[in-house]
Amino acid sequence: MTNYENVTQSPKALSDFLSSLPIIEGPWNKSFQKTFCSACKKEDCEKCPNEEQRNSPEWWLQLEVTK
């Protein structure tokens, strides 16, 4: 099995790989902010009601592509 085959065997495998990359922000961060933060009235982001999707490539991989 190649590395490509390993990371593309499922959305979860790809998400795990993307999550392991040492980056500050990924494209999923912008989508999260647009989807959840733009209408949020909370002042404390540490108690985000959408924490499960924050920094989540798995959530982002399930979004429809927009152009």
N, C-alpha and C positions, 0 to 999 in steps of 0.2 A: 504494500500500500504506500502510495506517495503522500507527502505532506498535504498536497492539494486534496487528494481523495479523503484524507483523514478529516480535514477541517470542513469539507463540504458534504459529508455524509448525512447531515441533518441540520436544520436551523439551530438546534441546541448546540451542536458541535461548533458551528460557525460562530454563534454567540459567545460560547466559552472562549474560543480563540480570540475574538475581537476584544472581549473583556480583559484578557490577559496582557494586551498590548499596553506598554507604559506611555500612554498619551494623556494630555490634559483634557482635551475635548475631542469628541467624535461627531459625525453628522447626526447621531441620535440625540446629542445635547440640544442642538438647534431645534429639532423636531419636538423634543420634550418642552422646551421653553415656549415654543409657538402654541403647542397643544394645551399645556397645563398652566404655565406661568402667566401668559398674556391676560387671562381673565381672573387670575387668583387675587384675592383680597388679603391674604395672610401676610403679615409682616415678618414672621419668623420662618425662614425656609428650612430650618433644622427640624421642624415638625411638619414636613410636607405630607399632605394626605395621599400624594401620588408617589411616594418614595420608592415603591416597588418598580416603577418604570424609569426612575431617574438613573442615568448612566447605564441604561439597559439596552445593549444591542439586540437582545432577544425581542424586546417590545418593538424596537425600530424596524427589525427585519420583517415584521408582520404588517407594516403599513403599506398602503398602496403607493405606487410611484406617482409623483406629481411632477409635471414639467412646466 
